[in-house]
Amino acid sequence: MAAPDIAFPLPTIDLRGFVSPVQLLPRLSEEIGLEVWAKRDDVGSVGLAGNKVRKLETELAHALSLGATHIVTEGSRHSNATRAAAAAAAAAGLRCTLVLCHDEPQEPVGNLLLDALFGADLRLVGDVSWIELAELTRKVAEELEAAGERVYRLPIGSATGRGAASFARAYAEAERQMASQGATFRSIVHASSAGSTHAGLTLGRMLRGQDTRIIGVVVAPEVYEDVPGNYLRLANAAAEHIAAHIKVRLEDMEITDRYLGEGYGLPAPGVNEAIDLFARLEGIVVDPVYTAKAAAAVIDMARRAELEGPVLFWHTGGYHALFDPAMAARVFADTPRLNALQL
Ligand SMILES: Cc1ncc(COP(=O)(O)O)c(C=O)c1O
């Protein structure tokens, strides 16, 4: 029998237009000796897709219900969350200001180019810490309020209880999609930073009463002072939003920084191989900042026989960093087939 949806009383707006597919990755599975499927949240309609769009469906519904005129949020210039927020705000007829912790590059590329294209006002505040960035963003929001805007403030990564709740629902969605193909998953692996994806999937699993292993591969540990504590807060806030009488505990979540490498947006072992294998075997793009670190985890854990299959690789989107010349050069340098192109 198909798995039911979970009760979901939160208002939403439709930004995706369709249910992102779940598909078997047969050639990758053969290569690494483990059955791997992908949940393709990298495909969708608004803003070139990604996991953030799912969260924005509940967040912007709430913003609109409060009469907001202006979305304000922050991130790095590689941020998919800011790009998705800019696109979703455009689609919902809201103004958007993004506060980005990077100096102005010579040429706007990747997500930065898209942020501008979607009509967001960009404030580049230089190389500041995530904590300083949040403070600067608070000030920008205050300025806009003083100028008469009704600001809806999205925290970094759209990490809210409402956003996480949308991922609890996504767990049941993926389960139904697998079941309709006569399959099931024993593990989920996904890239994780501000945490609402992990918090929501974990809550979804608990609401469905399952023991699936859900592994959040941390790509930006500095985003909070207390990463697990914040993930926990998000999971329990999500439970409250959907009136689920459940208490998520720290031991219900599994996060790892084993595939972080040198840090956020920086090289890590296995990343370039993951980009190469996913592209060459499956025609699927993973990016060096987020999803390739989760893909590298799947490949490495499969080779070490540390992961029970079938595995669902939750593709959270965001390949645009690959179009940043510095990023592309790093990937090319390690991949002989691409290096030979001498781009
Ligand atoms: C492509 C991609 N994957 C994963 C994540 C992490 O999602 P979350 O903030 O829910 O941990 C992000 C956002 O930072 C992202 O852009």
The ligand as an SDF file (V2000), in Angstrom:
LIG
                    3D

 16 16  0  0  0  0  0  0  0  0999 V2000
   22.6630   22.7520   -2.9850 C   0  0  0  0  0  0  0  0  0  0  0  0
   22.4660   22.7860   -1.5200 C   0  0  0  0  0  0  0  0  0  0  0  0
   22.4650   21.6440   -0.8460 N   0  0  0  0  0  0  0  0  0  0  0  0
   22.2930   21.6120    0.4850 C   0  0  0  0  0  0  0  0  0  0  0  0
   22.1320   22.7640    1.2030 C   0  0  0  0  0  0  0  0  0  0  0  0
   21.9400   22.6690    2.6690 C   0  0  0  0  0  0  0  0  0  0  0  0
   20.6130   22.7540    3.0170 O   0  0  0  0  0  0  0  0  0  0  0  0
   20.2170   23.1370    4.5060 P   0  0  0  0  0  0  0  0  0  0  0  0
   20.4290   24.5970    4.6560 O   0  0  0  0  0  0  0  0  0  0  0  0
   18.8000   22.7570    4.6130 O   0  0  0  0  0  0  0  0  0  0  0  0
   21.1080   22.3810    5.4180 O   0  0  0  0  0  0  0  0  0  0  0  0
   22.1180   23.9940    0.5440 C   0  0  0  0  0  0  0  0  0  0  0  0
   21.9780   25.2690    1.2480 C   0  0  0  0  0  0  0  0  0  0  0  0
   22.8130   25.7460    1.9060 O   0  0  0  0  0  0  0  0  0  0  0  0
   22.2830   23.9970   -0.8580 C   0  0  0  0  0  0  0  0  0  0  0  0
   22.2830   25.1420   -1.5290 O   0  0  0  0  0  0  0  0  0  0  0  0
  1  2  1  0
  2  3  1  0
  2 15  2  0
  3  4  2  0
  4  5  1  0
  5  6  1  0
  5 12  2  0
  6  7  1  0
  7  8  1  0
  8  9  2  0
  8 10  1  0
  8 11  1  0
 12 13  1  0
 12 15  1  0
 13 14  2  0
 15 16  1  0
M  END
$$$$
